[in-house]
């Protein structure tokens, strides 16, 4: 006999990225009138309920660039419609007999329904499908039907994949007897994780540890944990494979980065979610996340343990409401730690005898991975707080603000703006044309990429601000400036390696050099440089001042590497140690 409205399915295709494929089952849903935008195919046989493991969860993979959808499979841009419901009566005894070993089916309570609706919206927010609730006498016709069941001690929940036989397809049953936490799901607790996990199965996600139910083998061991996927049984990397956790460890508060990547690989990505300019903030007292001031749900405990997917716009992580030191990283798949100097609000992943926490999450917030390398999901801006923060950008045009504290800011790629705020900051612009503002304090400004040995064809605008600042135009490989990892290149910055021109397309535009207070750092010694008056044009604006040149032998032209705007050449000398300092491969400033 057939129960529910069967939704047509189509085969999934491997992406070629094993950690994504480790979470993808054989089939996904394909609505009769609305086709999916996913584009996957393939057709390994899918054992019921995620294989022979005691069911409750699914699979997990890490992601790299995903192959474009297979256009021969179905068109892109049209959503799949999948229905779900909460059946409130089970009068047909044959229905129970179909599920041997399970009985006592009963309806979800109000807390379970509310949590399920929020999780469905969460899946909708990242993937290109509509998850619509059916109510009243239509509830038995839904593809995904959720209810409680009395079973054995073998499971917290059980779910049917899209590839299951008729009566099982999409069904989700939650154990309401053996663990009462399952009937009181709240963001960040076990009951909420069970629902995210089982709904993931119903939509086509598998367990991260399985070798037979997915399109590839298990997820790499260094990723197989709830830090990366809700489909994992492991609380932390290297942890035990525990389908039914009994301790009170903190659980993911959202889909994690590989859940998002895998569900998008099957159904396509939703770039309409928060597609305007969105500012993300968190409460330091509850862990609650806000998007443009609107709450996205308060967790049960005061922890932060989630991944953020953002569809488009110029977006900002604003973590300025804390005095803790932070490590903020905007790169896809990277984690941000909002309490780098403590364990505040950090999820507990392993608790030993006596309540001692021995494992915590590697951070508070993870960035989603890019879908098909699409940059719309990137977070562009970040604001630090009152501690000494490290903030790293990504390939987008970033605006990074350190705020109070001795901060380190890295722009990396694109035309970035870095604002250190107050106190002693270290600013690295990275590649392309950047604007660096030190602010009050003794700051170090490095406009170009300190690791690159390739010519620097860029113009960076540097503002030191008040106090004694150092403008770096040369580096030595002995850490002549502090870095975030590895020695810098041993080179002169802004040298375009074109000896027949003066190099007016690559230099640092130093806007507020203060005589007797600030200094220029150069590589080599004073005999390698000269200076003279110069006029340059940048962004359609003319600047007059003193040019700092690499003194090249005739017939080569001297190379312009820096311009001190508004400073008369008669006031400058590369031999004046109050104005210039020099670094070598074997010495440190």
C-alpha positions, 0 to 999 in steps of 0.5 A, spaced: 500 500 500 502 507 498 501 512 504 503 520 502 504 523 496 510 520 493 515 525 490 518 523 483 526 523 484 532 523 480 539 521 481 545 524 484 551 525 480 558 526 484 561 533 484 568 530 484 569 533 491 569 527 496 568 530 502 561 533 499 560 526 496 560 523 502 554 526 504 550 525 498 545 519 497 543 516 491 537 520 490 534 527 491 527 529 490 524 532 483 517 535 483 513 533 477 511 541 476 517 544 478 524 541 477 530 542 481 536 547 480 541 542 483 544 538 477 547 531 480 546 524 477 548 517 479 545 511 482 548 507 487 543 503 491 541 506 497 540 502 503 534 504 508 535 509 513 542 510 512 545 503 512 546 498 518 548 503 523 543 504 528 539 510 525 539 517 527 544 521 523 547 522 516 553 524 513 558 529 512 563 532 507 568 538 506 567 542 500 572 545 494 569 548 488 563 544 486 562 542 478 556 546 475 550 542 474 549 537 469 544 541 464 542 535 461 539 533 467 534 538 468 534 546 468 537 551 473 533 556 477 526 552 478 525 550 485 523 543 487 517 543 491 517 538 497 511 538 502 512 536 510 507 535 515 505 533 522 500 527 522 496 527 528 492 520 528 495 513 525 488 509 525 491 504 519 494 498 523 498 496 517 502 502 517 505 500 523 506 493 521 510 496 515 515 498 520 517 492 524 519 493 531 516 500 532 509 502 535 506 507 539 506 512 534 504 519 536 504 526 534 509 531 535 508 536 541 508 544 540 515 544 541 517 539 536 513 542 531 516 549 532 523 547 532 521 543 525 518 549 522 525 553 524 529 547 521 525 547 514 526 554 514 534 553 515 534 548 509 530 553 505 535 558 506 541 555 503 538 550 498 533 552 492 527 548 494 521 550 497 519 546 503 511 547 504 507 544 510 501 541 509 495 541 514 489 538 516 486 532 512 492 533 507 497 531 512 498 524 510 499 526 503 506 530 505 512 527 502 516 528 509 511 526 515 514 527 522 512 524 528 514 520 534 514 513 535 516 508 541 522 503 539 528 500 542 534 503 545 537 503 538 535 510 535 534 517 537 530 518 530 530 514 524 528 517 517 527 515 510 531 517 504 528 519 497 530 513 494 526 509 500 520 504 498 513 507 497 511 507 505 518 509 507 520 515 503 521 521 507 518 519 513 521 521 520 520 518 526 523 521 533 524 516 539 519 520 544 520 515 550 528 513 551 530 520 551 525 526 553 530 531 550 528 529 544 521 532 545 524 538 547 528 541 542 531 548 543 537 551 538 543 548 540 541 542 544 540 534 543 533 534 540 534 540 535 540 536 533 536 530 532 531 533 528 536 537 523 540 530 522 533 526 521 531 531 516 537 531 512 536 524 511 529 525 509 532 530 504 538 526 501 544 527 506 547 521 509 552 519 515 559 522 514 562 516 516 559 511 512 562 507 506 556 504 502 550 509 502 553 515 499 556 517 492 563 516 495 567 513 501 566 516 508 568 524 510 576 525 511 577 524 518 580 531 520 573 533 518 568 528 520 565 532 526 559 536 528 564 542 527 563 541 520 556 537 519 550 535 523 550 528 519 556 526 523 556 522 530 562 525 532 562 531 537 569 533 535 574 530 530 577 524 532 572 523 537 567 517 538 562 514 534 556 515 538 549 515 535 545 517 541 549 522 545 548 522 553 552 527 556 550 534 555 555 537 550 553 543 546 550 541 539 550 545 532 545 551 532 545 551 525 546 546 519 554 546 518 558 548 512 558 541 509 551 540 510 550 546 506 555 544 501 552 537 500 544 540 500 546 545 495 550 540 490 543 536 490 538 542 489 542 548 488 544 554 492 539 559 495 542 566 493 536 570 495 537 569 503 539 575 506 541 578 499 541 585 501 546 588 506 546 584 512 550 586 519 550 580 523 551 581 531 551 576 537 549 577 544 554 576 549 549 574 554 545 569 551 549 567 544 543 569 540 544 571 533 541 577 530 541 579 522 540 587 521 537 587 529 532 581 527 533 575 532 535 568 528 533 564 535 536 564 542 540 558 543 538 553 550 545 555 553 549 561 552 554 558 546 555 560 539 556 554 534 554 555 527 555 556 520 553 562 516 550 562 509 549 569 506 546 570 499 548 577 497 549 584 498 555 587 502 555 584 509 558 585 516 560 581 522 560 586 527 563 583 533 564 590 537 560 589 543 565 585 546 572 586 550 575 580 548 580 578 543 578 575 537 580 572 531 575 573 525 576 570 518 572 572 512 575 566 508 570 561 505 570 555 510 574 559 515 572 559 523 572 565 527 573 565 534 570 571 538 574 569 545 581 567 542 583 569 549 578 565 553 573 559 552 567 564 553 561 562 549 565 556 546 561 550 545 563 544 549 564 538 545 567 533 550 566 533 558 570 528 562 568 525 569 566 531 574 564 536 569 571 537 566 571 540 559 576 537 555 574 539 548 571 545 545 569 547 538 575 550 534 571 557 534 564 560 534 562 562 527 564 558 521 563 561 514 559 557 509 563 554 503 562 557 496 557 554 491 560 554 484 565 559 486 560 564 486 562 570 490 555 572 492 555 568 499 562 572 501 562 576 508 565 583 506 566 587 512 568 585 519 568 590 526 573 587 532 571 589 539 575 592 545 581 586 545 587 585 541 584 582 534 586 579 528 582 580 522 583 577 515 579 578 509 577 574 503 577 575 495 572 580 496 573 588 497 573 588 504 572 593 510 576 591 516 575 595 522 580 593 528 576 598 533 580 598 540 586 594 542 592 592 538 589 589 532 592 585 526 588 586 520 589 583 513 586 585 507 589 579 502 586 580 495 582 586 492 581 593 493 580 593 501 580 598 506 583 597 513 582 601 519 586 599 525 582 604 530 586 606 537 592 603 540 598 599 536 595 596 530 599 592 524 595 593 518 597 588 511 593 591 505 595 585 501 594 585 493 591 590 489 590 598 491 588 598 498 587 604 503 590 603 510 588 607 516 592 606 522 589 611 527 591 613 534 597 609 536 604 606 534 602 603 528 605 599 522 602 599 515 604 594 510 600 596 503 603 590 499 603 583 500 609 581 504 609 574 502 609 575 494 616 575 490 612 577 484 612 585 482 607 589 486 603 593 481 599 597 485 598 603 489 596 603 496 594 609 500 597 609 507 594 614 513 598 613 519 594 617 524 596 620 530 603 617 534 609 614 531 607 610 525 612 605 521 610 605 513 614 599 510 616 599 503 621 594 504 622 587 508 627 582 510 625 574 511 627 575 518 620 577 520 622 585 520 615 586 521 610 581 525 606 576 520 600 571 521 605 566 519 611 564 516 617 569 514 615 575 509 619 575 502 626 578 502 624 584 497 623 591 496 615 593 496 612 596 490 618 595 485 615 593 478 621 590 476 620 594 469 627 598 469 626 602 463 620 606 467 620 610 473 614 606 476 609 611 477 603 605 477 606 602 483 607 605 489 605 607 496 602 614 497 603 616 504 598 621 506 600 624 513 608 623 514 610 626 520 617 629 520 621 627 527 615 622 529 614 617 523 619 613 520 619 609 513 622 602 513 626 600 507 630 594 505 638 594 504 641 601 506 641 608 504 646 607 498 640 604 495 635 610 495 635 617 493 629 622 493 626 628 490 620 632 488 615 628 485 608 629 482 603 623 481 596 622 479 592 617 483 584 616 482 584 622 477 587 626 483 594 629 483 599 629 489 605 633 490 610 631 495 617 627 495 618 621 492 622 615 495 626 611 489 630 605 488 637 608 486 638 603 479 644 604 475 645 607 469 642 606 464 636 604 468 631 608 471 630 609 478 624 606 481 619 610 485 616 606 491 613 611 495 610 618 495 610 623 502 604 627 500 605 634 502 612 633 504 618 638 501 624 634 499 628 639 502 626 636 509 627 629 507 634 625 507 634 617 506 641 618 511 636 621 517 635 615 522 629 619 525 626 618 518 628 612 515 630 605 518 633 599 514 632 591 514 637 586 512 636 579 511 640 577 517 637 583 521 631 585 525 628 592 526 
